[in-house]
Amino acid sequence: MSIVTKMECVHSENPEWFTTGAEYDSEPRGEDTCICGDNLVSDLNPEDWYEMSQRADGLWFLTGYQQSVLFRAGRTNP
């Protein structure tokens, strides 16, 4: 079973993908931390999970999206 961390969206320039104030599940996938979005399903990523990177201030962002969506880590469920 994977460790799931709730991530709160604190900024989103793409509200159709992630809604500011909403919580989303993230989990480790190999060496990456990935997040599950609402409407980001594409041919390249049919499972709807996207890699994240962490900034120096502790906020997380979607890798490759120029920090247009930011998250704060919340509670963790084993």
Secondary structure, 3 states (H helix, E strand, C coil): CCCEEEEEEEEECCCCCCCCCCEEEEEEECCEEEEECCCCCCCCCCCCEEEEEECCCCCEEECCCCCCEEEEEEEEEC
